[in-house]
Amino acid sequence: MRRVATLFFLSSLALLAPACGKKKPKLSSEAPARVTTLGINAYLWRASLDTIGFMPLAQVDSNGGVIITDWYVSPQSANERVKVTITVLDTELRADAVKVNVQRQTLGATGWTEANVRAGTVQRLEETILAKARDLRRSAIAPGR
């Protein structure tokens, strides 16, 4: 019986011994690119909300990663309005993980009519969101900066 107990003790010790020699993982000097408490990338989500924070929101779905604004009329041009849809597509902080769609209408004699979005508007919005998301990621690791 004592041999069985000794054999059992030594075999369990042999199984646990390899775990003692593992190195601890190195800590990164950057915040992780994948922050997914929402099911999508939290940096892109927060940056998207910050970017269009001046516009009224019609629908916000943090699980699906969709933000839809209501029609926004700028005080500088009362005969023009825009509506923005932002979709966060991934859990990674990447350039292709955010998609922006902009609709523009102008006020004419017959009411609101669809108009072309100015060149570069969608790209500028996406770049602004990505830049803010990168800043949020940097500030997550170094909040004092």
Backbone hydrogen bonds in HBPLUS format (Angstrom, degrees):
<---DONOR---> <-ACCEPTOR-->    atom                        ^
c    i                          cat <-CA-CA->   ^        H-A-AA   ^      H-
h    n   atom  resd res      DA  || num        DHA   H-A  angle D-A-AA Bond
n    s   type  num  typ     dist DA aas  dist angle  dist       angle   num
A0005-ALA N   A0001-MET O   3.09 MM   4  6.42 158.1  2.14 148.8 154.1     1
A0006-THR N   A0002-ARG O   2.93 MM   4  6.12 158.5  1.97 147.7 153.7     2
A0007-LEU N   A0003-ARG O   2.83 MM   4  5.95 160.1  1.87 148.5 154.5     3
A0008-PHE N   A0004-VAL O   2.89 MM   4  6.04 157.0  1.94 146.0 152.4     4
A0009-PHE N   A0005-ALA O   2.93 MM   4  6.12 158.6  1.98 145.8 151.5     5
A0010-LEU N   A0006-THR O   2.93 MM   4  6.13 163.6  1.95 152.2 156.2     6
A0011-SER N   A0007-LEU O   2.97 MM   4  6.10 155.5  2.03 146.6 153.4     7
A0012-SER N   A0008-PHE O   3.00 MM   4  6.17 156.9  2.06 147.3 153.5     8
A0013-LEU N   A0009-PHE O   2.96 MM   4  6.12 149.0  2.06 142.6 151.8     9
A0014-ALA N   A0010-LEU O   2.93 MM   4  6.10 146.5  2.05 140.0 148.9    10
A0015-LEU N   A0011-SER O   3.09 MM   4  6.34 142.5  2.24 138.5 147.7    11
A0016-LEU N   A0012-SER O   3.14 MM   4  6.36 146.7  2.25 142.0 150.0    12
A0017-ALA N   A0013-LEU O   3.01 MM   4  6.00 137.2  2.20 145.0 155.0    13
A0019-ALA N   A0016-LEU O   3.24 MM   3  5.70 136.2  2.44 111.1 121.8    14
A0020-CYS N   A0017-ALA O   3.09 MM   3  5.51 149.9  2.18 112.8 121.3    15
A0042-ALA N   A0035-VAL O   2.86 MM   7  5.56 159.3  1.90 155.1 161.6    16
A0039-GLY N   A0036-THR O   3.37 MM   3  5.10 150.3  2.46  95.0 103.0    17
A0041-ASN N   A0090-ASP O   3.15 MM  49  6.34 139.3  2.32 149.0 138.1    18
A0045-TRP N   A0041-ASN O   3.05 MM   4  6.25 154.3  2.12 146.8 154.8    19
A0046-ARG N   A0042-ALA O   2.97 MM   4  6.05 170.4  1.97 147.5 149.8    20
A0047-ALA N   A0043-TYR O   2.94 MM   4  6.02 162.4  1.97 148.6 154.2    21
A0048-SER N   A0044-LEU O   2.89 MM   4  5.94 148.1  1.99 140.6 149.0    22
A0049-LEU N   A0045-TRP O   3.05 MM   4  6.36 162.8  2.08 152.2 156.0    23
A0050-ASP N   A0046-ARG O   2.92 MM   4  6.13 155.6  1.98 147.5 154.9    24
A0051-THR N   A0047-ALA O   2.93 MM   4  6.02 151.7  2.01 142.5 149.7    25
A0052-ILE N   A0048-SER O   3.24 MM   4  6.50 158.2  2.29 151.5 155.0    26
A0053-GLY N   A0050-ASP O   3.44 MM   3  4.97 166.2  2.46  99.4  99.9    27
A0055-MET N   A0052-ILE O   3.04 MM   3  5.58 162.0  2.07 118.5 124.3    28
A0070-ASP N   A0056-PRO O   2.73 MM  14  5.45 167.3  1.75 143.8 146.5    29
A0058-ALA N   A0068-ILE O   2.78 MM  10  5.58 154.3  1.85 140.9 149.1    30
A0059-GLN N   A0068-ILE O   2.98 MM   9  5.01 162.1  2.01 144.7 145.0    31
A0068-ILE N   A0059-GLN O   2.79 MM   9  5.01 170.3  1.80 157.6 157.3    32
A0061-ASP N   A0066-VAL O   2.83 MM   5  5.15 166.7  1.85 163.3 164.7    33
A0065-GLY N   A0061-ASP O   2.76 MM   4  5.70 126.4  2.04 141.2 157.3    34
A0066-VAL N   A0061-ASP O   3.04 MM   5  5.15 146.4  2.15 140.8 144.5    35
A0088-VAL N   A0065-GLY O   2.74 MM  23  4.81 160.3  1.77 142.9 149.5    36
A0067-ILE N   A0086-ILE O   2.84 MM  19  5.12 156.3  1.89 155.0 160.7    37
A0086-ILE N   A0067-ILE O   2.82 MM  19  5.12 162.7  1.85 152.3 158.1    38
A0069-THR N   A0084-VAL O   2.90 MM  15  5.43 166.5  1.92 162.5 166.9    39
A0072-TYR N   A0082-VAL O   2.80 MM  10  5.32 158.7  1.84 149.6 156.8    40
A0082-VAL N   A0072-TYR O   2.98 MM  10  5.32 153.4  2.05 139.6 145.4    41
A0077-SER N   A0074-SER O   3.22 MM   3  5.49 137.8  2.41 104.8 115.1    42
A0107-LEU N   A0079-ASN O   2.82 MM  28  4.82 158.2  1.86 136.5 137.5    43
A0081-ARG N   A0105-GLN O   2.93 MM  24  5.39 159.6  1.97 153.2 156.8    44
A0105-GLN N   A0081-ARG O   2.90 MM  24  5.39 161.2  1.93 158.8 162.1    45
A0083-LYS N   A0103-GLN O   2.90 MM  20  5.14 151.3  1.99 144.9 150.2    46
A0103-GLN N   A0083-LYS O   2.84 MM  20  5.14 163.3  1.87 155.9 161.2    47
A0085-THR N   A0101-ASN O   2.82 MM  16  5.08 161.6  1.86 155.9 160.4    48
A0101-ASN N   A0085-THR O   2.81 MM  16  5.08 153.3  1.88 152.6 159.9    49
A0087-THR N   A0099-LYS O   2.84 MM  12  5.15 162.9  1.87 155.0 160.5    50
A0099-LYS N   A0087-THR O   2.84 MM  12  5.15 156.8  1.89 148.8 156.5    51
A0089-LEU N   A0097-ALA O   2.62 MM   8  4.79 158.1  1.67 137.8 144.6    52
A0097-ALA N   A0094-ARG O   3.18 MM   3  5.29 161.9  2.21 109.4 112.1    53
A0115-ALA N   A0104-ARG O   2.87 MM  11  5.43 154.4  1.94 150.2 143.0    54
A0106-THR N   A0113-THR O   2.91 MM   7  5.53 153.9  1.98 156.4 160.7    55
A0113-THR N   A0106-THR O   2.91 MM   7  5.53 159.6  1.96 153.9 159.6    56
A0108-GLY N   A0111-GLY O   2.93 MM   3  5.18 170.7  1.94 132.7 135.9    57
A0111-GLY N   A0108-GLY O   3.29 MM   3  5.18 163.2  2.32 101.0 105.8    58
A0121-THR N   A0118-ARG O   3.22 MM   3  5.83 163.6  2.25 138.4 138.5    59
A0124-ARG N   A0120-GLY O   2.88 MM   4  5.96 158.5  1.93 149.3 155.0    60
A0125-LEU N   A0121-THR O   3.01 MM   4  6.25 157.3  2.06 149.2 155.2    61
A0126-GLU N   A0122-VAL O   2.97 MM   4  6.22 164.2  1.99 153.2 157.4    62
A0127-GLU N   A0123-GLN O   2.91 MM   4  6.09 160.2  1.95 149.7 155.4    63
A0128-THR N   A0124-ARG O   2.91 MM   4  6.05 153.1  1.99 144.6 151.9    64
A0129-ILE N   A0125-LEU O   2.97 MM   4  6.20 160.3  2.01 151.8 156.6    65
A0130-LEU N   A0126-GLU O   2.96 MM   4  6.18 164.3  1.98 150.9 155.2    66
A0131-ALA N   A0127-GLU O   2.92 MM   4  6.06 157.1  1.97 145.7 152.0    67
A0132-LYS N   A0128-THR O   2.99 MM   4  6.18 160.9  2.03 148.2 153.3    68
A0133-ALA N   A0129-ILE O   2.89 MM   4  6.09 153.7  1.96 148.3 156.3    69
A0134-ARG N   A0130-LEU O   2.94 MM   4  6.17 154.7  2.01 146.9 153.2    70
A0135-ASP N   A0131-ALA O   3.00 MM   4  6.26 154.7  2.07 144.7 151.8    71
A0136-LEU N   A0132-LYS O   2.87 MM   4  6.13 153.2  1.94 147.6 154.9    72
A0137-ARG N   A0133-ALA O   2.96 MM   4  6.20 151.8  2.04 143.9 151.6    73
A0138-ARG N   A0134-ARG O   2.91 MM   4  6.20 159.7  1.95 149.6 154.9    74
A0139-SER N   A0135-ASP O   2.90 MM   4  6.09 159.2  1.95 148.5 154.3    75
A0140-ALA N   A0136-LEU O   3.02 MM   4  6.13 127.3  2.31 136.3 149.0    76
A0140-ALA N   A0137-ARG O   3.21 MM   3  5.14 136.6  2.41  93.7 105.7    77
A0141-ILE N   A0138-ARG O   3.27 MM   3  5.67 140.6  2.44 105.4 114.4    78
A0142-ALA N   A0138-ARG O   3.17 MM   4  6.39 154.0  2.25 147.1 155.0    79
A0145-ARG N   A0142-ALA O   3.22 MM   3  5.92 173.2  2.23 124.5 126.6    80
